[in-house]
Amino acid sequence: MTKPVRPHFGDLLQRDWAHLCDLTGRPERKLRPWHVLGPRFMPVFLVRVANALHRHRLRPLAKLVSLMNFQLFGLEVPASLSIGGGLVLPHTIGTVLGAASIGEGVTIFHQVTLGASVADFQYDPGKRPVVEDGATIGVGAKVLGPVTLGRGCTIGANAVVLASVPPGATAVGIPARIIQSEVPSA
C-alpha cells in the first residue's frame, strides 16, 4: 500500500492564495513574498509553517509557531491538523480549528469553533468534525462532535452544528437545521 502524497508546502500556499484571490476578485493570482505579510494571508501561512514543522518532527517549534498565530491573530489551530490547499480565513479573531481534518478550498470566517463536544485534551480525531472540500463556515458558527460537513455545504452565521450536514446543503440555526440541499457540481 502506497502512502498518499502530501502536497508541497509551496503548492499549498499557492492554492491558499488562489482561493483567496477567487473570493476577493484579486487579479494577481501568483503568490509573491510580500503577499504573506497581509492580515488575510499571514495566519494561513503560519498554520502551514506549524504543520510543516510538525510533520518534520520539530514539534516544540511547531507549537511555538501555533502559539504565535494565537497571540497575533487569535487563531487556535493544532499544528498536527491536516488541511487541504485553498484555505481562506478572511478574519481570524476568536477562531478555533480543532477539527479531525479540513479539506480543499474551505472558507472559514471569524469566531468559528470546530471541536469535540466533550473535553478532549488528547485530541482524538474520532471526537471531532471532518470538513470536506469546498465548505463555507459562517461567522460565529460552532461545529461540535464527530460530524461531517459535506462537500460544498454552507454553515450559516452563529449556527450550532451537532449533526452531519450533507453535501451541498445549507444549515442554519441553533441547533442547526437544513434549509436547502443541493448536490454540488463536480
N, CA, C and O of each residue as an XYZ file, in Angstrom:
744
protein
N       0.850     -1.180      0.000
C       0.000      0.000      0.000
C       0.893      1.240      0.000
O       1.785      1.362      0.839
N       0.658      2.149     -0.929
C       1.473      3.358     -1.002
C       0.879      4.450     -0.129
O      -0.335      4.551      0.049
N       1.775      5.261      0.408
C       1.379      6.374      1.255
C       0.892      7.516      0.373
O       1.508      7.799     -0.654
N      -0.218      8.188      0.754
C      -0.692      9.302     -0.073
C       0.361     10.406     -0.133
O       1.051     10.678      0.850
N       0.472     11.035     -1.301
C       1.447     12.092     -1.491
C       0.921     13.373     -0.858
O      -0.179     13.828     -1.173
N       1.700     13.937      0.020
C       1.342     15.201      0.682
C       1.773     16.349     -0.227
O       2.920     16.373     -0.673
N       0.888     17.296     -0.511
C       1.270     18.416     -1.372
C       2.451     19.187     -0.785
O       2.593     19.289      0.434
N       3.274     19.713     -1.640
C       4.432     20.508     -1.260
C       3.966     21.784     -0.563
O       2.921     22.336     -0.908
N       4.731     22.247      0.406
C       4.434     23.449      1.178
C       4.102     24.633      0.267
O       3.095     25.312      0.471
N       4.932     24.877     -0.719
C       4.719     25.994     -1.642
C       3.448     25.836     -2.454
O       2.758     26.817     -2.733
N       3.134     24.591     -2.837
C       1.906     24.332     -3.601
C       0.674     24.621     -2.742
O      -0.296     25.205     -3.224
N       0.712     24.214     -1.477
C      -0.412     24.508     -0.577
C      -0.613     26.010     -0.446
O      -1.743     26.495     -0.514
N       0.481     26.753     -0.257
C       0.373     28.208     -0.130
C      -0.179     28.834     -1.405
O      -1.009     29.741     -1.340
N       0.273     28.360     -2.561
C      -0.219     28.907     -3.826
C      -1.716     28.655     -3.976
O      -2.448     29.525     -4.446
N      -2.174     27.461     -3.578
C      -3.601     27.145     -3.654
C      -4.409     27.984     -2.667
O      -5.528     28.402     -2.965
N      -3.822     28.229     -1.469
C      -4.479     29.114     -0.498
C      -4.629     30.511     -1.097
O      -5.698     31.116     -1.010
N      -3.563     31.018     -1.701
C      -3.587     32.359     -2.294
C      -4.596     32.423     -3.447
O      -5.354     33.387     -3.552
N      -4.607     31.408     -4.303
C      -5.530     31.403     -5.451
C      -6.986     31.426     -4.989
O      -7.811     32.125     -5.577
N      -7.309     30.663     -3.934
C      -8.690     30.658     -3.420
C      -9.045     32.025     -2.839
O     -10.159     32.510     -3.037
N      -8.107     32.650     -2.125
C      -8.343     33.995     -1.595
C      -8.575     34.980     -2.739
O      -9.466     35.826     -2.660
N      -7.778     34.871     -3.801
C      -7.956     35.747     -4.966
C      -9.320     35.535     -5.611
O      -9.977     36.496     -6.010
N      -9.747     34.274     -5.714
C     -11.066     33.980     -6.278
C     -12.172     34.653     -5.468
O     -13.101     35.223     -6.040
N     -12.077     34.590     -4.150
C     -13.124     35.142     -3.285
C     -13.125     36.666     -3.261
O     -14.176     37.284     -3.091
N     -11.963     37.268     -3.427
C     -11.860     38.726     -3.313
C     -11.794     39.427     -4.661
O     -11.828     40.656     -4.724
N     -11.700     38.659     -5.735
C     -11.632     39.257     -7.058
C     -10.281     39.852     -7.407
O     -10.177     40.652     -8.337
N      -9.250     39.472     -6.674
C      -7.904     39.971     -6.974
C      -7.430     39.387     -8.297
O      -7.541     38.182     -8.522
N      -6.902     40.235     -9.173
C      -6.440     39.724    -10.461
C      -5.098     38.990    -10.377
O      -4.840     38.089    -11.175
N      -4.241     39.364     -9.420
C      -2.912     38.748     -9.341
C      -3.001     37.431     -8.577
O      -3.130     37.429     -7.353
N      -2.934     36.323     -9.289
C      -3.109     35.013     -8.678
C      -1.795     34.360     -8.280
O      -1.796     33.384     -7.531
N      -0.668     34.886     -8.771
C       0.628     34.306     -8.411
C       1.052     34.859     -7.051
O       1.114     36.073     -6.853
N       1.339     33.961     -6.127
C       1.743     34.348     -4.784
C       3.137     34.960     -4.815
O       4.076     34.356     -5.335
N       3.266     36.141     -4.266
C       4.550     36.840     -4.149
C       4.931     36.903     -2.668
O       4.056     36.844     -1.804
N       6.225     37.022     -2.367
C       6.648     37.036     -0.955
C       5.946     38.097     -0.106
O       5.643     37.828      1.057
N       5.680     39.271     -0.631
C       5.042     40.333      0.150
C       3.576     40.042      0.451
O       3.011     40.635      1.370
N       2.954     39.145     -0.301
C       1.557     38.797     -0.021
C       1.416     38.126      1.351
O       0.383     38.243      2.010
N       2.461     37.432      1.760
C       2.431     36.721      3.044
C       2.226     37.689      4.203
O       1.714     37.293      5.249
N       2.609     38.932      4.038
C       2.532     39.910      5.122
C       1.129     40.460      5.349
O       0.914     41.175      6.328
N       0.182     40.157      4.492
C      -1.174     40.676      4.640
C      -1.935     39.987      5.757
O      -1.695     38.813      6.039
N      -2.854     40.708      6.398
C      -3.614     40.127      7.516
C      -4.579     39.021      7.101
O      -5.032     38.263      7.959
N      -4.907     38.903      5.823
C      -5.774     37.829      5.344
C      -4.974     36.572      5.018
O      -5.543     35.492      4.858
N      -3.629     36.717      4.917
C      -2.840     35.566      4.491
C      -1.809     35.109      5.519
O      -1.495     33.921      5.583
N      -1.286     36.011      6.309
C      -0.268     35.636      7.301
C      -0.739     34.534      8.245
O       0.038     33.618      8.517
N      -1.982     34.570      8.764
C      -2.411     33.477      9.650
C      -2.395     32.111      8.943
O      -2.029     31.104      9.550
N      -2.783     32.077      7.682
C      -2.765     30.816      6.928
C      -1.319     30.361      6.730
O      -1.012     29.176      6.860
N      -0.442     31.299      6.419
C       0.977     30.989      6.271
C       1.526     30.361      7.555
O       2.248     29.366      7.497
N       1.187     30.936      8.713
C       1.670     30.395      9.985
C       1.089     29.012     10.269
O       1.774     28.161     10.835
N      -0.174     28.777      9.880
C      -0.765     27.443     10.012
C       0.050     26.437      9.199
O       0.346     25.340      9.672
N       0.405     26.814      7.988
C       1.183     25.928      7.109
C       2.589     25.677      7.659
O       3.086     24.552      7.605
N       3.229     26.725      8.188
C       4.572     26.569      8.762
C       4.515     25.625      9.958
O       5.339     24.716     10.067
N       3.552     25.829     10.857
C       3.426     24.974     12.035
C       3.207     23.516     11.630
O       3.809     22.609     12.206
N       2.339     23.296     10.632
C       2.075     21.924     10.188
C       3.314     21.290      9.560
O       3.588     20.113      9.792
N       4.064     22.057      8.769
C       5.292     21.531      8.150
C       6.314     21.168      9.226
O       6.964     20.126      9.135
N       6.458     22.006     10.231
C       7.385     21.696     11.323
C       6.937     20.447     12.071
O       7.762     19.609     12.436
N       5.637     20.321     12.299
C       5.097     19.135     12.971
C       5.398     17.868     12.163
O       5.831     16.858     12.718
N       5.167     17.930     10.860
C       5.418     16.766     10.001
C       6.898     16.384      9.970
O       7.232     15.215      9.781
N       7.781     17.361     10.154
C       9.221     17.091     10.171
C       9.723     16.810     11.590
O      10.923     16.863     11.862
N       8.783     16.511     12.480
C       9.059     16.122     13.864
C       9.794     17.197     14.663
O      10.572     16.889     15.565
N       9.542     18.441     14.328
C      10.058     19.577     15.084
C       8.896     20.150     15.896
O       8.560     21.330     15.796
N       8.295     19.271     16.702
C       7.042     19.595     17.374
C       7.118     20.779     18.340
O       6.186     21.583     18.360
N       8.182     20.930     19.144
C       8.225     22.126     20.004
C       8.226     23.428     19.198
O       7.587     24.404     19.590
N       8.936     23.437     18.086
C       8.949     24.613     17.219
C       7.579     24.824     16.570
O       7.120     25.957     16.426
N       6.938     23.729     16.184
C       5.593     23.808     15.602
C       4.621     24.419     16.608
O       3.808     25.271     16.250
N       4.703     23.991     17.850
C       3.825     24.549     18.888
C       4.106     26.032     19.105
O       3.186     26.809     19.360
N       5.359     26.418     19.004
C       5.717     27.825     19.164
C       5.108     28.678     18.052
O       4.604     29.771     18.313
N       5.152     28.184     16.819
C       4.544     28.915     15.698
C       3.031     28.984     15.877
O       2.424     30.023     15.616
N       2.422     27.895     16.316
C       0.970     27.901     16.578
C       0.615     28.901     17.671
O      -0.392     29.603     17.575
N       1.441     28.964     18.703
C       1.207     29.915     19.783
C       1.339     31.350     19.266
O       0.570     32.229     19.656
N       2.312     31.580     18.391
C       2.482     32.907     17.806
C       1.233     33.297     17.002
O       0.786     34.442     17.067
N       0.677     32.351     16.252
C      -0.550     32.603     15.493
C      -1.697     32.966     16.436
O      -2.491     33.861     16.147
N      -1.771     32.270     17.550
C      -2.811     32.545     18.541
C      -2.632     33.942     19.138
O      -3.595     34.696     19.275
N      -1.396     34.275     19.490
C      -1.123     35.579     20.101
C      -1.354     36.739     19.134
O      -1.920     37.763     19.516
N      -0.921     36.581     17.894
C      -1.019     37.662     16.911
C      -2.403     37.786     16.279
O      -2.892     38.892     16.052
N      -3.029     36.644     15.997
C      -4.253     36.663     15.195
C      -5.468     36.052     15.884
O      -6.546     36.009     15.291
N      -5.321     35.575     17.129
C      -6.463     34.992     17.831
C      -6.953     33.716     17.185
O      -8.132     33.378     17.287
N      -6.051     32.999     16.515
C      -6.399     31.783     15.778
C      -5.754     30.587     16.456
O      -4.530     30.510     16.557
N      -6.575     29.654     16.920
C      -6.064     28.455     17.583
C      -6.210     27.261     16.644
O      -7.320     26.851     16.306
N      -5.066     26.711     16.231
C      -5.042     25.574     15.312
C      -3.936     24.625     15.757
O      -2.783     25.044     15.864
N      -4.254     23.358     16.020
C      -3.187     22.422     16.357
C      -2.261     22.219     15.154
O      -2.717     22.120     14.015
N      -0.984     22.162     15.421
C      -0.002     22.006     14.351
C      -0.189     20.702     13.587
O       0.227     20.605     12.432
N      -0.798     19.709     14.200
C      -0.972     18.400     13.564
C      -2.169     18.331     12.619
O      -2.314     17.348     11.892
N      -3.027     19.348     12.611
C      -4.254     19.313     11.812
C      -3.945     19.252     10.316
O      -3.184     20.069      9.798
N      -4.538     18.282      9.633
C      -4.394     18.140      8.180
C      -5.411     19.047      7.485
O      -6.620     18.900      7.666
N      -4.891     19.998      6.679
C      -5.744     20.953      5.975
C      -5.354     20.957      4.506
O      -4.183     21.139      4.173
N      -6.327     20.757      3.629
C      -6.067     20.783      2.194
C      -5.753     22.188      1.704
O      -5.925     23.164      2.434
N      -5.297     22.278      0.475
C      -4.983     23.564     -0.133
C      -6.231     24.400     -0.346
O      -7.341     23.876     -0.442
N      -6.034     25.703     -0.418
C      -7.157     26.597     -0.662
C      -7.869     27.056      0.590
O      -9.038     27.439      0.527
N      -7.190     27.028      1.734
C      -7.792     27.506      2.975
C      -7.859     29.031      2.947
O      -6.867     29.691      2.640
N      -9.024     29.588      3.267
C      -9.178     31.040      3.384
C      -9.804     31.343      4.739
O     -10.830     30.777      5.114
N      -9.155     32.253      5.462
C      -9.634     32.735      6.754
C      -9.732     34.256      6.641
O      -8.778     34.951      6.992
N     -10.878     34.805      6.153
C     -10.975     36.243      5.940
C     -10.678     37.069      7.187
O     -10.074     38.138      7.096
N     -11.093     36.586      8.330
C     -10.800     37.204      9.626
C     -10.554     36.045     10.578
O     -11.122     34.969     10.391
N      -9.723     36.238     11.593
C      -9.341     35.096     12.412
C      -9.673     35.201     13.893
O      -9.719     34.181     14.579
N      -9.902     36.384     14.396
C     -10.049     36.562     15.842
C     -11.119     35.626     16.406
O     -12.249     35.574     15.920
N     -10.724     34.890     17.446
C     -11.660     34.017     18.141
C     -11.977     32.721     17.424
O     -12.985     32.082     17.728
N     -11.137     32.316     16.474
C     -11.396     31.101     15.704
C     -10.598     29.932     16.266
O      -9.407     30.059     16.551
N     -11.264     28.795     16.423
C     -10.638     27.565     16.920
C     -10.884     26.477     15.890
O     -12.028     26.098     15.637
N      -9.805     25.973     15.293
C      -9.926     24.911     14.291
C      -9.439     23.597     14.892
O      -8.327     23.148     14.615
N     -10.276     22.995     15.710
C      -9.951     21.729     16.346
C     -10.644     20.574     15.659
O     -11.226     19.714     16.320
N     -10.589     20.545     14.339
C     -11.255     19.504     13.546
C     -10.386     18.261     13.441
O      -9.206     18.287     13.789
N     -10.975     17.173     12.960
C     -10.211     15.968     12.634
C      -9.428     16.204     11.346
O      -8.271     15.802     11.231
N     -10.077     16.867     10.367
C      -9.420     17.233      9.109
C     -10.253     18.296      8.414
O     -11.454     18.430      8.648
N      -9.573     19.054      7.543
C     -10.234     20.091      6.751
C      -9.801     19.885      5.308
O      -8.611     19.763      5.018
N     -10.769     19.848      4.410
C     -10.496     19.553      3.007
C      -9.968     20.734      2.208
O      -9.477     21.714      2.768
N     -10.079     20.622      0.895
C      -9.597     21.617     -0.070
C     -10.617     22.737     -0.246
O     -11.824     22.509     -0.171
N     -10.117     23.951     -0.482
C     -10.981     25.061     -0.861
C     -12.016     25.437      0.176
O     -13.155     25.749     -0.171
N     -11.643     25.412      1.437
C     -12.570     25.702      2.532
C     -12.407     27.160      2.977
O     -11.288     27.664      3.078
N     -13.530     27.826      3.239
C     -13.527     29.193      3.744
C     -14.147     29.184      5.134
O     -15.253     28.681      5.333
N     -13.409     29.755      6.104
C     -13.863     29.764      7.495
C     -13.769     31.195      8.016
O     -12.690     31.787      8.035
N     -14.903     31.744      8.437
C     -14.939     33.107      8.951
C     -14.581     33.143     10.438
O     -14.339     32.103     11.050
N     -14.551     34.330     11.004
C     -14.094     34.524     12.378
C     -15.095     34.010     13.408
O     -16.290     33.858     13.153
N     -14.535     33.754     14.582
C     -15.264     33.281     15.752
C     -15.924     31.925     15.531
O     -16.911     31.596     16.189
N     -15.386     31.150     14.620
C     -15.862     29.785     14.379
C     -15.138     28.844     15.330
O     -13.948     29.010     15.594
N     -15.859     27.862     15.839
C     -15.250     26.798     16.630
C     -15.560     25.468     15.970
O     -16.721     25.129     15.741
N     -14.507     24.718     15.667
C     -14.615     23.333     15.211
C     -13.966     22.501     16.306
O     -12.772     22.661     16.562
N     -14.709     21.624     16.956
C     -14.099     20.867     18.033
C     -14.955     19.745     18.546
O     -16.050     19.481     18.049
N     -14.423     19.088     19.559
C     -15.126     17.984     20.215
C     -16.279     18.549     21.047
O     -16.253     19.710     21.454
N     -17.273     17.724     21.289
C     -18.408     18.157     22.106
C     -18.185     17.837     23.585
O     -19.023     18.158     24.428
N     -17.064     17.211     23.890
C     -16.664     16.905     25.268
C     -15.203     17.325     25.423
O     -14.507     17.534     24.430
N     -14.746     17.447     26.654
C     -13.335     17.776     26.881
C     -12.464     16.690     26.255
O     -12.617     15.506     26.558
N     -11.559     17.102     25.387
C     -10.730     16.132     24.658
C      -9.302     16.669     24.575
O      -8.882     17.183     23.539
N      -8.575     16.547     25.661
C      -7.226     17.082     25.713
C      -6.212     16.178     25.012
O      -5.062     16.570     24.817
N      -6.635     14.973     24.633
C      -5.747     14.061     23.901
C      -5.852     14.252     22.393
O      -5.093     13.648     21.635
N      -6.784     15.084     21.956
C      -7.023     15.388     20.540
C      -7.334     14.117     19.743
O      -6.593     13.736     18.837
N      -8.434     13.482     20.100
C      -8.899     12.274     19.421
C      -9.713     12.675     18.186
O     -10.806     13.222     18.334
N      -9.205     12.417     16.961
C      -9.937     12.795     15.747
C     -11.333     12.177     15.665
O     -12.214     12.734     15.011
N     -11.542     11.047     16.312
C     -12.848     10.399     16.311
C     -13.918     11.182     17.055
O     -15.100     10.854     16.949
N     -13.534     12.202     17.801
C     -14.477     13.025     18.551
C     -14.649     14.407     17.921
O     -15.282     15.285     18.508
N     -14.082     14.600     16.724
C     -14.011     15.939     16.126
C     -14.614     15.965     14.725
O     -14.719     14.929     14.070
N     -15.009     17.154     14.268
C     -15.625     17.269     12.941
C     -14.645     17.049     11.793
O     -13.446     17.300     11.909
N     -15.196     16.575     10.696
C     -14.482     16.474      9.423
C     -15.136     17.497      8.492
O     -16.354     17.501      8.310
N     -14.309     18.360      7.909
C     -14.812     19.372      6.988
C     -14.359     18.977      5.589
O     -13.162     18.938      5.306
N     -15.321     18.682      4.712
C     -14.980     18.240      3.362
C     -14.735     19.432      2.435
O     -14.982     20.581      2.800
N     -14.247     19.136      1.241
C     -13.868     20.140      0.242
C     -14.988     21.138     -0.030
O     -16.165     20.782     -0.102
N     -14.582     22.406     -0.180
C     -15.498     23.442     -0.632
C     -16.505     23.948      0.375
O     -17.403     24.706      0.011
N     -16.383     23.552      1.634
C     -17.326     24.020      2.654
C     -17.063     25.489      2.984
O     -15.929     25.961      2.910
N     -18.124     26.196      3.347
C     -18.023     27.567      3.833
C     -18.696     27.614      5.195
O     -19.843     27.197      5.351
N     -17.958     28.133      6.186
C     -18.463     28.169      7.551
C     -18.571     29.626      7.973
O     -17.569     30.337      8.047
N     -19.796     30.066      8.250
C     -20.088     31.461      8.541
C     -19.640     31.921      9.918
O     -19.303     31.115     10.785
N     -19.644     33.224     10.094
C     -19.199     33.895     11.318
C     -19.882     33.299     12.546
O     -21.104     33.159     12.586
N     -19.078     32.954     13.537
C     -19.601     32.526     14.824
C     -20.179     31.129     14.876
O     -20.720     30.732     15.908
N     -20.082     30.373     13.802
C     -20.644     29.018     13.805
C     -19.856     28.115     14.751
O     -18.648     28.276     14.923
N     -20.554     27.175     15.353
C     -19.947     26.180     16.232
C     -20.288     24.814     15.660
O     -21.459     24.482     15.477
N     -19.256     24.023     15.378
C     -19.438     22.679     14.823
C     -18.785     21.728     15.815
O     -17.563     21.717     15.964
N     -19.610     20.927     16.494
C     -19.131     20.157     17.631
C     -19.400     18.674     17.480
O     -20.490     18.255     17.093
N     -18.384     17.892     17.793
C     -18.515     16.442     17.822
C     -18.091     15.781     16.526
O     -17.605     16.447     15.612
N     -18.275     14.466     16.444
C     -17.831     13.688     15.282
C     -18.827     13.775     14.121
O     -19.444     12.780     13.739
N     -18.970     14.970     13.574
C     -19.892     15.203     12.468
C     -19.093     15.465     11.200
O     -17.897     15.753     11.256
N     -19.759     15.365     10.067
C     -19.127     15.662      8.780
C     -19.869     16.809      8.130
O     -21.094     16.798      8.019
N     -19.101     17.804      7.700
C     -19.652     18.885      6.887
C     -19.375     18.487      5.450
O     -18.227     18.496      5.006
N     -20.435     18.137      4.720
C     -20.303     17.596      3.378
C     -19.713     18.573      2.376
O     -19.682     19.784      2.594
N     -19.258     18.020      1.297
C     -18.629     18.786      0.224
C     -19.549     19.918     -0.246
O     -20.714     19.696     -0.576
N     -18.990     21.143     -0.269
C     -19.727     22.284     -0.795
C     -20.859     22.788      0.078
O     -21.672     23.591     -0.379
N     -20.934     22.339      1.323
C     -22.017     22.810      2.191
C     -21.720     24.213      2.707
O     -20.585     24.684      2.645
N     -22.754     24.870      3.215
C     -22.637     26.192      3.807
C     -23.238     26.145      5.197
O     -24.356     25.667      5.390
N     -22.484     26.646      6.162
C     -22.970     26.735      7.538
C     -23.214     28.213      7.817
O     -22.300     29.029      7.691
N     -24.430     28.559      8.192
C     -24.806     29.946      8.417
C     -24.166     30.547      9.655
O     -23.673     29.837     10.531
N     -24.184     31.864      9.708
C     -23.637     32.594     10.845
C     -24.307     32.159     12.138
O     -25.530     32.042     12.212
N     -23.496     31.924     13.145
C     -23.926     31.571     14.504
C     -24.673     30.252     14.615
O     -25.277     29.976     15.652
N     -24.647     29.435     13.575
C     -25.280     28.117     13.651
C     -24.519     27.237     14.643
O     -23.310     27.387     14.817
N     -25.225     26.334     15.278
C     -24.605     25.342     16.156
C     -24.889     23.974     15.532
O     -26.010     23.468     15.588
N     -23.855     23.395     14.941
C     -23.988     22.146     14.198
C     -23.621     20.977     15.106
O     -22.489     20.872     15.576
N     -24.597     20.099     15.344
C     -24.402     18.936     16.202
C     -24.639     17.630     15.448
O     -24.487     16.546     16.011
N     -25.011     17.736     14.166
C     -25.254     16.559     13.316
C     -24.623     16.836     11.951
O     -24.435     17.989     11.564
N     -24.305     15.784     11.244
C     -23.664     15.933      9.933
C     -24.539     16.724      8.970
O     -25.767     16.675      9.033
N     -23.878     17.450      8.079
C     -24.550     18.263      7.065
C     -24.224     17.642      5.709
O     -23.049     17.471      5.383
N     -25.238     17.300      4.911
C     -24.975     16.637      3.632
C     -24.274     17.557      2.631
O     -24.306     18.780      2.769
N     -23.649     16.960      1.633
C     -23.001     17.761      0.589
C     -23.976     18.745     -0.044
O     -25.121     18.403     -0.337
N     -23.503     19.975     -0.251
C     -24.299     20.995     -0.923
C     -25.402     21.620     -0.103
O     -26.102     22.505     -0.597
N     -25.584     21.191      1.135
C     -26.677     21.696      1.968
C     -26.294     23.015      2.636
O     -25.117     23.355      2.756
N     -27.312     23.740      3.063
C     -27.128     24.946      3.871
C     -27.774     24.682      5.216
O     -28.939     24.290      5.288
N     -27.007     24.899      6.295
C     -27.505     24.656      7.645
C     -27.472     25.959      8.439
O     -26.476     26.682      8.413
N     -28.561     26.254      9.141
C     -28.670     27.471      9.949
C     -29.371     27.146     11.262
O     -30.058     26.132     11.384
N     -29.182     28.028     12.239
C     -29.946     27.948     13.478
C     -29.237     27.257     14.617
O     -28.111     26.774     14.500
N     -29.980     27.236     15.767
C     -29.478     26.631     16.990
C     -30.569     25.717     17.534
O     -31.584     26.222     18.014
N     -30.412     24.422     17.482
C     -29.377     23.698     16.753
C     -29.603     23.828     15.245
O     -30.713     24.104     14.789
N     -28.550     23.627     14.500
C     -28.628     23.824     13.048
C     -29.604     22.848     12.411
O     -29.699     21.685     12.802
N     -30.327     23.356     11.417
C     -31.228     22.534     10.612
C     -30.953     22.847      9.147
O     -30.478     23.935      8.821
N     -31.245     21.910      8.277
C     -31.010     22.079      6.848
C     -32.149     22.903      6.263
O     -33.319     22.559      6.428
N     -31.802     23.997      5.576
C     -32.838     24.811      4.918
C     -32.782     24.676      3.406
O     -33.726     25.046      2.707
N     -31.678     24.150      2.905
C     -31.536     23.991      1.462
C     -30.564     22.855      1.239
O     -29.594     22.714      1.983
N     -30.806     22.051      0.232
C     -29.890     20.959     -0.058
C     -29.757     20.780     -1.558
O     -30.740     20.569     -2.269
N     -28.536     20.869     -2.018
C     -28.222     20.642     -3.425
C     -26.987     19.782     -3.511
O     -26.115     19.855     -2.644
N     -26.901     18.983     -4.524
C     -25.685     18.225     -4.767
C     -24.719     19.148     -5.491
O     -25.041     19.638     -6.573
N     -23.512     19.403     -4.909
C     -22.579     20.307     -5.574
C     -22.087     19.712     -6.888
O     -21.918     18.500     -7.016
N     -21.862     20.590     -7.861
C     -21.340     20.113     -9.146
C     -19.875     19.743     -9.003
O     -19.156     20.330     -8.195
N     -19.437     18.775     -9.783
C     -18.060     18.273     -9.680
C     -17.053     19.202    -10.250
O     -15.859     18.905    -10.229
